[in-house]
Amino acid sequence: MATALKPTDVEHFREQGFMPARPILSAGEVAHYRGCLEAFEAAQGATLGELPGQLRAKTHLLFPWMDELARHPAILDVVEGLIGPDILIYHVTSWLKEPGTGSYVSWHQDATYFGLDPAEHVTAWVALSNSDLESGCVRVLPGSHRQGQRPHESGPTEGNLLSNGQVLRDIPLDEPGVALEVPPGHLSVHHTHLMHASGPNRTAERRIGFGISYIPTRVRHLGETRLTAMLVRGEDRFDHFEHEVPPAGEFDDAARARHAAACERFFSSHGSRRTGDGAGAIEAH
Ligand SMILES: O=C(O)CCC(=O)C(=O)O
């Protein structure tokens, strides 16, 4: 699968603040990664979002298959084309929208609570199911990243997958924006200042996506707590983050302990992140 970016792809990202869906995984890989997620959920008798322990956040620290997906060479090739060769994973959010839950995401910019400088973070959104308007895909305001960081305020938390229900002032929830539809096995990428939101999943199927937030190693976190991040390509000559350790076993004790410690640091450095959409549900932004 050809994954290298063309100069026109990079220009589109710089101008519009997002990269539309492009194929990244084979059908076999989609079935494999989805199978791994759902086998774990079946064994637990609950979805990832229903289980306690903030499992939707930094999921790559818990499961070798998720670690493998987050460092997939085809994804990293795209990310490298945008932020350069020395790449850290700063955060991961498993965006699971179960049918009939009404979960949505209010208009926001990812940078709002990430506390990164310079604002060079990008989110690769990888689909393991069809993400379209009907199933609650991300909707964007093209070019809005050029406005830089805008003020957010606390909004309703009921059904909102974002912590504190944070919402950009002046953008109505029903602002249609432009749908960023992502078929299974494809990825889209958005800039940390791009304004975006998503509506409820109105289909009978789950909508499964992973938002993987990558930064170049030169970026630092502005805060007193030293946060963790995972080096996935190139080298880190800056030492701004403590390096995360990939999980050796599926949801094993060591992985769970490291995941809990990393989440504790991450969320305490950003204020309370608990959402109102179910036990243990946590949003990254
Ligand atoms: O997956 C969604 O519905 C929202 C995703 C999002 O807000 C993000 O990736 O930053």
The ligand as a Gaussian input file, in Angstrom:
#p B3LYP/6-31G(d) Opt

LIG

0 1
 O      -14.136000       9.975000      17.097000
 C      -14.828000      10.945000      17.373000
 O      -16.060000      10.906000      17.260000
 C      -14.199000      12.208000      17.856000
 C      -12.709000      12.210000      17.638000
 C      -11.998000      13.411000      18.133000
 O      -12.541000      14.338000      18.652000
 C      -10.536000      13.421000      17.971000
 O       -9.950000      12.446000      17.444000
 O       -9.918000      14.407000      18.374000

